[in-house]
């Protein structure tokens, strides 16, 4: 029996996908690179914002076509879209045979096997056994199933040299724009012993970089231990042999403590990098978002981080067009981004999500205004990022190698094709401590005749800035 799994959305969803794959493989399934060759197709969906929902629905519909054209015996939808629209998915897309909630994927192999057996027993290929329904598997979002979900391990799909470590599930913040607490439940931290065991297993498979993720990493442990335990977790993970880098994502500014800053500063394996989802800078908008901070407090926290860790790279995200955002509010946000000069920044137009408090707010901002403000902010950030990249010429960095490149990897008009002008150099792509996978920049390394492997750490000097990316040569 073969399965094909598509993982959409965030890196936290990817961890769930990797654990589902492990359960399926242990149960005897094999993986199919092509959906048309699979007995079971799984779409691990996202429903965070409108664009994510649209992508999930389009993907499910595309996979549904294989129920008629291929050998597919079952189509399963898991993740946030399944949790949010459990009945609608089954009724609106009849090719779907099962929906599994965000807290229930430990049953994935049983459901997949049942669909295969039912299809074979009735001799009707991919036809659903019961057209009136379909399989539903959902569990209380306040329950904890970490050990059950992790008992089969992980199939790392990120290349093998880095992996995400999900340290908690759910969120207690209840920001007015966010649907996640309704889809993932309240904050539930994974016990520290389980995380360390999982990290050791990942290190044994060759993982060199651990990327800690959760809806909010900074409050890790408050539900289990009565206090924030992220600094202690970082200390324990730093003791694991084989792990070279530990990277932190999703750290809310108001929860960043002096102890956490000291841990980042003092623990050599912890990257001087922090992802801080700020979302806005106008106190008026922050209050309406139900964020627990102010512009002044955010500025103070950033200044404290940069004072203690001068080379720290800061990434953040902003939302434009939140209900009630005036021209003055946007000017405050624009000036804030201009002043703070973040190393990395992403901007999203506000997405009006049913079920959230902000969806019912008056003064909804027109779509064209949201997008215009997004574009203005990104243009500002581009100039900041390009200037920062230029300033790094001549600096020396440790680079994690992710693969070798060939000239045909770049379009004809791409300036990076100049890397191959000598005709003899081996060219590799990698990342520095300043760059998280998929969302930040790259470091392109001229290695001469030297052969490198993915997962190698090398030292390289920056010789050129190319937009958001850096180009350099081995030292």
C-alpha positions as CSV (number, residue, x, y, z in Angstrom):
1,X,0.0,0.0,0.0
2,X,1.3,3.4,-1.0
3,X,0.6,6.8,0.5
4,X,1.2,10.3,-0.8
5,X,1.1,13.2,1.7
6,X,1.0,16.9,1.0
7,X,1.8,19.2,4.0
8,X,0.5,22.8,3.7
9,X,0.9,25.7,6.0
10,X,3.3,26.3,8.8
11,X,6.3,24.4,10.1
12,X,4.3,23.2,13.1
13,X,2.0,21.5,10.6
14,X,5.0,20.0,9.0
15,X,6.0,18.3,12.3
16,X,2.6,16.7,12.4
17,X,3.0,15.5,8.9
18,X,6.4,14.0,9.7
19,X,5.0,12.1,12.6
20,X,2.0,10.9,10.5
21,X,4.5,9.6,7.9
22,X,6.4,7.7,10.6
23,X,3.2,6.0,11.9
24,X,2.2,5.1,8.4
25,X,5.6,3.6,7.5
26,X,5.7,1.6,10.7
27,X,2.3,0.2,9.8
28,X,3.6,-1.0,6.5
29,X,2.8,1.8,4.0
30,X,5.3,2.9,1.4
31,X,5.6,6.4,0.1
32,X,4.7,7.4,-3.4
33,X,6.3,10.5,-4.9
34,X,3.3,10.7,-7.4
35,X,-0.3,11.1,-6.1
36,X,-1.5,9.1,-9.2
37,X,0.3,6.0,-7.9
38,X,-0.9,6.2,-4.3
39,X,-3.5,4.0,-2.7
40,X,-4.1,6.7,0.0
41,X,-3.7,10.5,-0.5
42,X,-3.4,12.7,2.6
43,X,-3.7,16.5,2.6
44,X,-2.5,18.1,5.9
45,X,-4.3,21.4,5.5
46,X,-4.0,25.0,6.7
47,X,-6.8,27.4,7.5
48,X,-5.0,30.3,9.2
49,X,-6.0,33.0,6.7
50,X,-8.0,33.3,3.5
51,X,-5.1,32.6,1.1
52,X,-4.2,29.5,3.1
53,X,-7.8,28.2,3.1
54,X,-7.9,28.7,-0.7
55,X,-4.7,26.8,-1.2
56,X,-5.9,23.9,0.9
57,X,-9.2,23.7,-0.9
58,X,-7.6,23.8,-4.3
59,X,-5.1,21.1,-3.3
60,X,-7.9,18.9,-2.0
61,X,-9.9,19.3,-5.2
62,X,-6.8,18.5,-7.3
63,X,-6.2,15.4,-5.3
64,X,-9.8,14.4,-5.5
65,X,-9.4,14.0,-9.2
66,X,-7.2,11.0,-8.6
67,X,-10.1,9.1,-7.1
68,X,-11.5,8.7,-10.6
69,X,-8.3,8.7,-12.6
70,X,-5.9,6.7,-10.5
71,X,-5.7,3.8,-8.1
72,X,-6.6,6.0,-5.1
73,X,-8.7,4.1,-2.6
74,X,-9.0,6.9,0.0
75,X,-8.6,10.7,0.3
76,X,-7.9,12.0,3.9
77,X,-7.9,15.6,5.0
78,X,-6.1,16.4,8.2
79,X,-5.0,19.6,9.9
80,X,-6.6,23.0,10.5
81,X,-9.1,23.1,7.6
82,X,-10.4,19.6,8.7
83,X,-10.7,20.9,12.3
84,X,-12.4,24.1,11.3
85,X,-14.8,22.7,8.6
86,X,-15.2,19.1,9.5
87,X,-18.7,18.7,8.1
88,X,-18.3,21.0,5.2
89,X,-15.3,19.2,3.9
90,X,-17.1,15.9,3.7
91,X,-20.4,17.3,2.2
92,X,-18.9,19.8,-0.2
93,X,-16.1,17.5,-1.5
94,X,-17.7,14.0,-1.6
95,X,-14.4,12.4,-2.8
96,X,-13.0,13.0,0.7
97,X,-13.3,9.8,2.7
98,X,-12.1,11.0,6.1
99,X,-11.4,14.1,8.1
100,X,-9.0,14.0,11.0
101,X,-8.7,16.9,13.6
102,X,-5.5,18.6,14.7
103,X,-5.4,16.6,17.9
104,X,-6.2,13.2,16.5
105,X,-3.6,12.2,13.9
106,X,-2.3,9.3,16.1
107,X,-5.0,7.2,14.4
108,X,-3.9,8.0,10.9
109,X,-2.6,4.5,10.0
110,X,-5.7,2.8,11.3
111,X,-8.0,5.0,9.1
112,X,-5.8,4.7,6.1
113,X,-5.7,0.9,6.4
114,X,-9.5,0.8,6.9
115,X,-10.1,2.8,3.7
116,X,-7.9,0.4,1.7
117,X,-9.6,-2.7,3.2
118,X,-13.1,-1.2,2.6
119,X,-12.3,-0.4,-1.0
120,X,-11.0,-3.9,-1.7
121,X,-13.9,-5.6,0.1
122,X,-16.6,-3.8,-1.9
123,X,-14.7,-4.0,-5.1
124,X,-15.5,-0.4,-6.0
125,X,-12.0,1.1,-6.0
126,X,-12.1,4.6,-4.6
127,X,-15.9,4.7,-4.1
128,X,-16.9,5.7,-0.6
129,X,-18.5,3.0,1.4
130,X,-21.0,5.3,3.0
131,X,-22.1,8.2,0.8
132,X,-24.0,9.7,3.7
133,X,-21.0,10.3,5.8
134,X,-17.4,9.4,5.9
135,X,-14.9,8.9,8.7
136,X,-14.6,11.6,11.3
137,X,-11.9,11.5,14.0
138,X,-11.7,14.5,16.4
139,X,-10.5,14.8,19.9
140,X,-11.0,17.4,22.6
141,X,-8.4,20.2,21.9
142,X,-7.6,20.5,25.6
143,X,-6.4,16.9,25.8
144,X,-2.8,15.9,25.6
145,X,-1.6,13.2,23.2
146,X,2.0,14.1,22.7
147,X,3.4,10.7,23.7
148,X,0.9,8.8,21.6
149,X,1.7,11.1,18.6
150,X,5.4,10.7,19.0
151,X,5.7,7.0,19.8
152,X,6.6,6.1,16.2
153,X,9.2,8.8,15.8
154,X,9.6,11.2,12.9
155,X,10.3,11.0,9.1
156,X,12.3,14.2,8.7
157,X,11.4,15.8,5.3
158,X,13.6,18.9,5.5
159,X,16.7,17.4,4.0
160,X,18.1,15.7,7.2
161,X,20.5,18.4,8.5
162,X,17.8,20.6,10.2
163,X,14.5,19.8,11.8
164,X,11.7,21.6,13.6
165,X,11.1,20.7,17.2
166,X,7.5,21.5,18.3
167,X,7.7,22.3,21.9
168,X,4.0,23.1,22.6
169,X,0.6,23.0,21.0
170,X,-2.2,25.6,21.2
171,X,-2.3,29.1,22.5
172,X,-3.9,31.1,25.3
173,X,-3.4,34.6,23.8
174,X,-6.7,35.0,22.0
175,X,-5.6,37.8,19.7
176,X,-8.7,39.2,18.1
177,X,-7.6,38.4,14.5
178,X,-6.4,34.9,15.1
179,X,-8.3,31.6,14.7
180,X,-5.6,29.3,15.9
181,X,-6.8,28.9,19.5
182,X,-10.1,27.6,18.1
183,X,-8.3,25.1,15.9
184,X,-5.4,24.0,18.1
185,X,-6.8,24.5,21.6
186,X,-5.1,26.0,24.7
187,X,-1.4,26.1,25.4
188,X,-0.1,22.5,26.1
189,X,3.6,22.2,26.6
190,X,5.5,19.0,25.7
191,X,7.3,17.6,28.7
192,X,10.9,18.5,28.7
193,X,12.1,14.9,28.9
194,X,10.1,14.0,25.8
195,X,11.6,17.0,23.9
196,X,15.1,16.1,24.8
197,X,14.5,12.5,23.8
198,X,13.1,13.5,20.5
199,X,16.0,15.9,19.9
200,X,18.6,13.2,20.7
201,X,16.9,10.9,18.2
202,X,17.0,13.7,15.6
203,X,20.6,14.3,16.3
204,X,21.3,10.6,15.8
205,X,19.9,10.8,12.3
206,X,22.3,13.6,11.4
207,X,20.2,16.7,12.2
208,X,22.6,19.6,13.0
209,X,20.1,22.4,13.5
210,X,17.1,22.4,15.8
211,X,14.4,25.0,15.1
212,X,12.1,25.4,18.1
213,X,8.5,26.2,17.2
214,X,5.1,26.6,18.9
215,X,2.2,29.0,18.6
216,X,4.3,30.9,21.2
217,X,7.6,29.5,22.3
218,X,8.3,32.1,25.0
219,X,5.7,30.8,27.5
220,X,6.9,27.2,27.2
221,X,6.4,25.3,30.4
222,X,4.0,27.6,32.2
223,X,1.2,25.1,32.1
224,X,3.4,22.1,33.2
225,X,5.9,23.7,35.6
226,X,4.2,26.9,36.7
227,X,6.9,29.2,35.2
228,X,8.6,29.9,31.9
229,X,11.0,27.1,31.2
230,X,12.4,28.0,27.7
231,X,15.8,29.0,29.1
232,X,16.1,25.7,30.9
233,X,15.0,23.8,27.8
234,X,17.7,25.6,25.8
235,X,20.3,24.6,28.3
236,X,19.3,21.0,28.2
237,X,19.1,20.9,24.4
238,X,22.5,22.5,24.2
239,X,24.0,19.4,25.9
240,X,23.0,17.1,23.1
241,X,25.9,15.9,21.1
242,X,25.6,16.5,17.4
243,X,23.4,19.5,17.5
244,X,25.3,22.6,16.3
245,X,22.6,25.3,16.1
246,X,19.4,25.9,18.0
247,X,17.1,28.5,16.5
248,X,14.1,30.2,18.2
249,X,10.9,31.2,16.3
250,X,7.6,32.8,17.5
251,X,8.8,34.6,20.6
252,X,6.2,37.2,21.7
253,X,7.9,40.4,22.7
254,X,6.1,40.9,26.1
255,X,7.2,37.4,27.1
256,X,10.9,37.7,26.4
257,X,12.6,37.7,29.8
258,X,16.0,38.8,30.9
259,X,16.7,35.2,31.6
260,X,15.9,34.2,28.0
261,X,18.1,37.0,26.7
262,X,21.0,35.7,28.9
263,X,20.5,32.2,27.6
264,X,20.7,33.4,24.0
265,X,23.8,35.3,24.9
266,X,25.6,32.7,26.9
267,X,24.7,29.3,25.2
268,X,27.1,28.9,22.2
269,X,24.7,26.6,20.3
270,X,21.8,29.1,20.5
271,X,21.7,31.2,17.4
272,X,21.8,35.0,17.8
273,X,18.5,35.1,16.0
274,X,15.0,35.8,17.2
275,X,11.7,35.7,15.5
276,X,9.3,38.2,17.2
277,X,5.8,38.4,15.8
278,X,5.0,42.1,16.6
279,X,2.1,42.6,14.2
280,X,1.8,46.4,14.7
281,X,3.2,49.5,16.4
282,X,0.2,51.7,17.0
283,X,-1.0,51.4,20.5
284,X,-4.5,51.9,19.3
285,X,-4.3,48.9,16.9
286,X,-2.3,46.8,19.4
287,X,-5.1,47.3,22.0
288,X,-7.8,46.3,19.5
289,X,-5.7,43.2,18.5
290,X,-5.7,42.3,22.2
291,X,-1.9,42.3,22.1
292,X,-0.4,42.6,25.6
293,X,2.1,45.2,24.8
294,X,2.7,48.8,23.6
295,X,5.0,50.4,21.1
296,X,7.2,51.8,23.9
297,X,7.5,48.4,25.6
298,X,8.4,46.8,22.2
299,X,11.1,49.3,21.6
300,X,12.5,48.8,25.1
301,X,12.6,45.0,24.6
302,X,14.4,45.3,21.2
303,X,16.9,47.8,22.7
304,X,17.6,45.3,25.5
305,X,18.1,42.5,23.1
306,X,20.5,44.5,20.9
307,X,22.4,45.8,23.9
308,X,23.0,42.3,25.4
309,X,23.5,40.5,22.1
310,X,24.9,43.1,19.6
311,X,24.9,40.8,16.6
312,X,21.4,39.4,17.1
313,X,19.4,39.1,13.9
314,X,15.7,40.0,14.4
315,X,12.8,38.9,12.3
316,X,9.2,40.0,12.7
317,X,5.8,40.1,10.9
318,X,3.4,42.9,10.6
319,X,-0.3,43.2,9.6
320,X,-1.7,46.0,7.5
321,X,-5.3,47.0,7.3
322,X,-6.5,45.8,10.6
323,X,-10.1,47.1,11.3
324,X,-9.9,50.7,12.2
325,X,-6.4,51.3,11.0
326,X,-6.2,54.9,10.1
327,X,-3.6,56.8,8.0
328,X,-2.1,57.9,11.3
329,X,-1.9,54.4,12.7
330,X,-0.1,53.2,9.5
331,X,2.3,56.2,9.7
332,X,3.2,55.1,13.2
333,X,3.9,51.5,12.0
334,X,5.9,52.8,9.0
335,X,8.1,55.0,11.2
336,X,8.5,52.1,13.7
337,X,9.8,49.8,11.0
338,X,12.0,52.6,9.6
339,X,13.5,53.2,13.1
340,X,13.9,49.6,14.2
341,X,15.7,48.4,11.0
342,X,14.7,44.7,11.4
343,X,17.0,42.2,9.6
344,X,14.0,40.3,8.3
345,X,10.4,41.3,8.0
346,X,7.2,39.9,6.5
347,X,4.0,41.8,6.0
348,X,0.5,40.4,5.6
349,X,-2.8,42.2,4.7
350,X,-5.3,41.6,7.4
351,X,-7.5,38.6,6.7
352,X,-11.1,38.7,8.1
353,X,-11.7,35.3,9.6
354,X,-15.1,34.2,10.7
355,X,-15.3,33.2,14.3
356,X,-12.7,35.7,15.4
357,X,-13.6,38.8,17.4
358,X,-12.1,41.2,14.8
359,X,-14.3,39.9,12.1
360,X,-17.2,41.7,13.7
361,X,-15.4,45.0,14.2
362,X,-16.6,48.1,12.5
363,X,-14.3,50.1,10.2
364,X,-13.1,47.2,8.1
365,X,-10.4,48.5,5.8
366,X,-10.9,48.1,2.0
367,X,-8.8,45.4,0.4
368,X,-6.9,47.7,-1.9
369,X,-5.9,49.9,1.1
370,X,-4.5,46.9,3.0
371,X,-2.5,45.8,0.0
372,X,-1.2,49.3,-0.8
373,X,0.0,49.7,2.8
374,X,1.6,46.2,2.7
375,X,3.5,47.1,-0.5
376,X,4.7,50.4,1.0
377,X,6.0,48.7,4.1
378,X,7.7,45.9,2.1
379,X,9.4,48.5,-0.2
380,X,10.7,50.2,2.9
381,X,12.0,46.9,4.4
382,X,13.6,46.0,1.1
383,X,15.8,49.1,1.2
384,X,16.7,48.4,4.8
385,X,17.5,44.7,4.1
386,X,19.5,45.5,0.9
387,X,21.6,48.1,2.8
388,X,22.2,45.7,5.7
389,X,23.4,43.1,3.2
390,X,25.8,45.5,1.6
391,X,27.3,46.3,5.0
392,X,28.2,42.7,5.4
393,X,30.6,42.6,2.5
394,X,34.0,41.6,4.0
395,X,32.5,39.9,7.1
396,X,33.1,36.2,7.8
397,X,30.3,33.8,8.7
398,X,29.8,30.2,9.6
399,X,27.6,28.7,6.9
400,X,25.4,25.6,7.0
401,X,25.6,24.0,3.5
402,X,22.2,22.9,2.0
403,X,23.1,21.8,-1.4
404,X,25.2,22.1,-4.6
405,X,24.0,24.4,-7.4
406,X,24.2,24.2,-11.2
407,X,23.9,27.1,-13.6
408,X,20.6,26.0,-15.0
409,X,19.1,26.5,-11.5
410,X,18.9,30.2,-12.3
411,X,16.9,32.0,-15.0
412,X,18.9,33.5,-17.9
413,X,18.6,37.1,-16.6
414,X,19.4,36.2,-12.9
415,X,22.6,38.1,-11.8
416,X,23.5,35.0,-9.7
417,X,24.4,33.2,-13.0
418,X,27.7,35.2,-12.7
419,X,28.7,32.7,-10.0
420,X,29.4,30.2,-12.7
421,X,31.5,32.6,-14.9
422,X,34.8,30.9,-14.0
423,X,33.4,27.6,-15.1
424,X,35.5,25.7,-12.5
425,X,34.2,26.6,-9.1
426,X,31.8,24.4,-7.1
427,X,28.9,26.6,-6.1
428,X,26.9,25.8,-3.0
429,X,23.8,27.2,-1.3
430,X,23.7,27.7,2.5
431,X,22.5,29.7,5.4
432,X,24.1,31.7,8.2
433,X,22.8,32.1,11.7
434,X,20.8,35.1,10.5
435,X,18.7,32.9,8.1
436,X,15.8,30.6,9.0
437,X,14.9,28.1,6.3
438,X,12.3,29.1,3.7
439,X,11.6,32.6,5.0
440,X,15.0,34.3,5.1
441,X,18.0,34.8,2.7
442,X,20.7,32.5,1.5
443,X,24.5,32.5,1.3
444,X,25.9,31.4,-2.0
445,X,29.4,29.9,-1.5
446,X,32.2,29.6,-4.1
447,X,34.1,26.5,-3.0
448,X,36.7,26.2,-5.7
449,X,37.5,22.6,-6.3
450,X,36.5,21.6,-2.8
451,X,33.6,19.1,-2.5
452,X,31.1,19.9,0.3
453,X,28.1,17.9,1.6
454,X,24.7,19.1,2.7
455,X,24.9,19.5,6.5
456,X,28.5,20.7,6.5
457,X,29.5,23.8,8.4
458,X,32.1,26.0,6.6
459,X,33.6,29.4,7.1
460,X,33.1,31.9,4.3
461,X,33.8,35.6,3.6
462,X,31.1,37.8,2.1
463,X,32.4,39.2,-1.3
464,X,29.1,40.5,-2.6
465,X,25.5,41.3,-1.6
466,X,22.8,40.2,-4.1
467,X,19.5,41.7,-2.9
468,X,18.5,39.8,0.3
469,X,21.2,37.2,-0.3
470,X,24.9,37.1,0.2
471,X,27.7,35.7,-2.0
472,X,31.1,34.6,-0.7
473,X,34.0,32.3,-0.8
474,X,35.5,29.8,1.5
475,X,38.1,31.1,4.0
